[in-house]
């Protein structure tokens, strides 16, 4: 996943949040907004209430790897922000990956 596929600025995050188009499961919440680009961009949000910095970075690295592996199956033209819920530090990589794919399926962002 290249740098241009990552949402970085505060304003871009706020635009996605203000769209109020969200989907959730037990581990993640997905906010989705259509962009006018030919590709999708991804952002990850983890609150400080979840563990320490080491734990949060581990979760972030796992989610980035999952995004990198499945980026070609994500429909282009969307800004996607994933918000991590508090029970994620205790789950395995495989469960996090299945939660990620599940949330993409229910949001119709996954290419079939």
C-alpha positions in Angstrom: 0.0 0.0 0.0 1.5 3.3 -1.1 1.6 6.5 0.8 -1.1 8.1 -1.4 -3.6 5.5 -0.3 -3.5 6.7 3.4 -5.7 9.4 4.9 -3.5 11.7 6.9 -5.0 15.0 7.6 -7.5 15.9 10.3 -9.9 17.5 7.8 -10.0 14.4 5.7 -10.9 12.3 8.7 -13.6 14.8 9.7 -15.1 14.7 6.2 -15.4 10.9 6.4 -16.9 11.1 10.0 -19.4 13.8 9.1 -20.8 11.6 6.3 -22.4 9.4 9.0 -22.2 6.4 6.8 -20.9 3.8 9.3 -20.9 0.0 9.7 -19.9 -1.9 12.8 -19.2 -5.3 14.2 -17.8 -6.5 17.5 -14.2 -5.4 16.8 -14.3 -2.6 14.3 -16.3 0.4 13.1 -16.0 1.5 9.5 -16.8 5.0 8.3 -17.2 5.2 4.5 -17.4 8.2 2.2 -17.2 8.4 -1.6 -14.2 10.3 -2.9 -13.7 11.7 -6.4 -10.4 9.8 -6.9 -9.7 6.7 -8.9 -8.6 4.8 -5.8 -9.6 4.2 -2.2 -7.8 5.6 0.8 -7.7 4.1 4.3 -7.3 5.6 7.7 -7.0 3.9 11.1 -8.1 5.4 14.4 -7.2 3.9 17.8 -8.2 5.8 21.0 -5.7 6.2 23.9 -8.2 4.2 26.1 -6.9 1.0 24.3 -3.7 -0.1 26.0 -0.4 1.7 25.9 1.5 2.9 22.8 3.1 -0.4 22.1 -0.3 -2.1 22.1 -1.9 0.5 19.8 1.0 0.4 17.4 0.8 -3.4 17.2 -2.9 -3.2 16.3 -2.1 -0.5 13.8 0.6 -2.6 12.2 -1.7 -5.6 12.0 -4.5 -3.5 10.4 -2.1 -2.0 7.9 -0.9 -5.5 6.9 -4.5 -6.7 6.5 -5.2 -3.6 4.3 -2.1 -4.2 2.3 -3.0 -7.8 1.6 -6.6 -7.1 0.7 -6.3 -3.7 -0.9 -6.9 -5.1 -4.4 -10.3 -6.5 -3.3 -11.5 -3.1 -2.0 -13.7 -1.2 -4.4 -12.0 2.0 -5.7 -13.3 5.5 -5.0 -13.9 5.4 -1.3 -12.3 6.9 1.8 -12.5 4.3 4.6 -11.7 5.0 8.3 -11.5 2.0 10.6 -12.1 2.7 14.3 -10.8 0.0 16.6 -12.9 -1.1 19.6 -11.6 -1.9 23.0 -11.6 -5.7 22.8 -9.2 -5.9 19.8 -6.0 -6.2 21.8 -7.1 -9.6 23.1 -7.9 -11.2 19.7 -5.7 -13.0 17.2 -4.5 -11.7 13.8 -6.9 -14.2 12.1 -9.9 -12.9 14.0 -9.0 -9.3 13.3 -8.6 -10.2 9.6 -12.0 -11.9 9.6 -13.6 -8.9 11.3 -12.0 -6.6 8.7 -13.4 -8.7 5.8 -16.8 -9.0 7.5 -17.1 -5.2 7.9 -16.1 -4.7 4.2 -18.8 -7.2 3.1 -21.6 -5.6 5.1 -20.6 -2.2 3.8 -20.6 -3.3 0.1 -17.0 -2.1 -0.3 -15.6 -5.5 -1.1 -15.3 -6.5 -4.8 -17.1 -9.8 -5.3 
